[in-house]
Amino acid sequence: MGLFYPDALCVLIKSVEMPPRPFFRWILPAAAGLLAGFLALALAVPSESTLPVSIVSLFSPGLKLAELVMPAAHESLAWTFGWFLRIAIGVNAAFYFAIFALLAYLVDRRRSPSS
């Protein structure tokens, strides 16, 4: 069938499906999740004492999780604060990535022609 490829290889190449739009499905939600997670933490820290815990946990779950996970070891302030920020931003980024990836999936599924 093909000039350079045998017939079996042509069938194999045609059967492998590429994931549709990997930039909009993975990269854009990851970048937006990191930015949203950082901003959510930046907004939740100063207003933590005035807002109810449930609202703070809803918009910035990394803040409360970092408070629970941080060890009680007496390290330097920079070490403690650095790990606190890493945990909080990472959890917030994963939380918002899941939300944005779900939205990207729903938009992509709605836009795709149905078979």
Long-range contacts (C-beta under 8 A, 24 or more apart in sequence): 20-108, 20-112, 21-108, 24-104, 24-108, 25-101, 25-104, 25-105, 25-108, 26-101, 28-100, 28-104, 29-97, 29-100, 29-101, 29-103, 29-104, 30-93, 30-97, 30-101, 32-96, 32-97, 32-100, 33-93, 33-94, 33-95, 33-96, 33-97, 33-98, 33-99, 33-100, 33-101, 34-89, 34-93, 34-96, 34-97, 36-92, 36-93, 36-96, 36-100, 37-62, 37-89, 37-90, 37-91, 37-92, 37-93, 37-94, 37-95, 37-96, 37-97, 38-89, 38-92, 38-93, 40-92, 40-96, 41-85, 41-88, 41-89, 41-92, 60-88, 60-92, 61-91, 61-92, 61-95, 62-87, 62-88, 62-89, 62-90, 62-91, 62-92, 62-93, 62-95, 63-88, 63-92, 65-91, 66-91
